[in-house]
Amino acid sequence: MKMTVRVVVVILASLVVVSRAVAQTRGITPEDYYAFEVVSDPHFSPDGASIAFVVTTVDQKQNRRRSTIWIVPADGSHDAAPLTRAPQSSNSPRWSPDGRTIAFLSARPAPGETGSDTPKNQIWLLPLGGGEPRRLTNLLNGASSFQWSPDGLKLVVVSPSGPSDTAKSPSDVRHYTHALYNFNDSGWFDDKRTHLWVVDAADGRASPITTGDQWDDTDPQWSPDSRRIAFVSNRTGKAFDQDRNTDVWIVAATGGPLTKISDHSAPDTSPRWSPDGQTLAFLSDPLDRAHPRIWLAPSAGGSSRLAVNGLDLVPTGLRWAENGRALYFESIVKGATHLFRADLAAGRAAPIMSGDRTVHLFDVSEKANRLVYAVNSPTHLDDLVIADRDGRNERPLTHFNAALTKELQLVPVERVPFKGADGWDVDGFFMKPVGWQPGKTYPMVLTIHGGPAGQLGFDWYPEFQMYAARGWAVFFTNPRGSTGYGEKFERGIELNWGGNDYLDIMKGVDAILAKNSWIDRDRLGVTGGSYGGFMTNWIVSHTTRFTAAVTLRSVSNFISDDGTRDFPYGHKDDFAGDIFEKFAAYWNASPLKYAKNVKTPTLILHSDMDFRVPIEQGQQWFRALQHFGVPSEVVFFPRENHNLTRTGEPKHLVESLNWQVYWFDRYLNGNASAIPPDAPAVTSKGSAQAN
């Protein structure tokens, strides 16, 4: 076939354009975390015409996150726009019932104050007709959450208080008389307990309506007539002695005697009023380690009843809808997260939508007959989507991170079902490396989720994309013990940690290797955090098939862990007793017992302030591996807790990802000159310079 010169030029020009487009895409890096825009907390305006929500970004220079409040019209007639611009974070936007004001939380100073004068979150009011926000509350210890009364005249606020507010101790020691004295997210306890305050929306006058030194009061919810408030509290007097019996209570908005609504000995949570005020829906798991069920109870008091029969999911985010005929909720299921509708007349629940994605953070507008929710997937960060109440006619409302994702080559996730131990059906998930080519071999990283009552699947996991960008295949799975596959599956790990769950994971690895001959069997890595860290330690102490391991916030010794963690003896249900009753079972399930078998080079990442899996767990594992001559290194992150890889300081979060890259580069890629993230930078003149 003949071609003219012009045709050849056009073809060559097209190839140049294509090659440039390809060159512009790249795999994700740990540093891309600094550019992510995270969407959360959407709420419809009372008329359903607008949605307020929160966008969180990272201020890399100040090494902190900053949240701002945005608004977007529900009809998508124009792009979302920010409502707050202060350098301090603003969050928890809540519309006043008349739609004229948005209340929010912020620790910004009021006019004329310095920033140090207001270190606590207070409630601010932003008039939507114009004008600057004004601070409503001046609570001594700030506000952690709040809700408008339906008549718009008051707000109920959660705020801590305690004896030290008025009388200071001369000592700086920590003195406790209860077994529970710290918590991973909040640190060491003081004498303050959270209680409810009612605040006048006009002048900010605040009056406490609950008190008590031996319990916390949380999750307040106004009755539709603005006269009563439901809330959650463990008032047994044993809340700090390992008692989990929270109940739903009702108190008058002016304070006074309490009415107990729930009637279970297990935790009762999430009270939500029916539109007519006659009924409260709430969540409870009346049996130990059972999935929570949705219950209905008369708001005047009386016996509760199940709202849905045969529900084998974990419902969260309850919302009444359809004038009291239905309850909406979200739940994780088989690697995805969907919204569900519970038909109260029929006592049945069914999904509103489907698909391999995560649908969450939803709100319902009865006025507009619509839903708004956040949606993400393995190749897309959260954006807001609006749909009809039945899930139809979905339409995106926001397009955050669009510019960044255009630069990135992101890998989709493939579901890979396989047979686990005892023939159980187990889900695996697989990602090819960025730039995969047939005929070439690649390493693979196995990653294991925490929990074990958690799940992986079709969600946004930047670290997995980061592995793929480095040229490594990624495999993850939901072994027994995982959530989203029913109560029997989740409880299948009891009395058997490191047993069939380990076999499930190994059978998944075998299934992936059998289907993908291009994976290099001699270059397999394994990593995980929390339970995933335990399983990483267990794997390398029970097989030598892995070339490298990175274990994060991991359990190595169940005996010492149970005596030092924030929930003392928290594995009692897992081993049919505490460490004094089942000492051998705890030790037999501890990777430390088998440390002499480890040959896999292992990097240990742990946080100084981890109270869920205390730092001594990482210390014991590192010293054992050193004792037995295993190539190993340990990194301790200052000021961080168990949630380092989710909510840690941005610099530390990114560095933790770079430590993982460093270790796998060194041992999967065989790069003996791999440079650790804390190595001093070298200037052009050869002198050392701190990172």
GICOR-V654535 format. One record per helix or strand of 3 or more residues. SS is the DSSP state (H for helix, E for strand). FROM is the first residue (numbers start at 0). TO is the last residue. Records with the same first field share a line. If there is no record, write none. Layout:
# GICOR-V654535
SS->FROM-TO  FROM-TO
This chain:
# GICOR-V654535
H->4-23  29-34  114-116  162-164  321-323  401-406  420-422  461-468  486-492  499-514  530-539  557-563  582-587  590-596  614-626  643-646  649-666
E->37-43  49-58  63-72  89-94  100-105  121-126  144-147  153-160  192-199  205-207  216-221  227-232  246-251  257-259  267-272  278-283  292-297  303-305  315-320  325-332  335-342  347-350  357-364  369-376  379-387  413-418  424-430  441-447  472-477  518-528  547-551  600-606  631-636
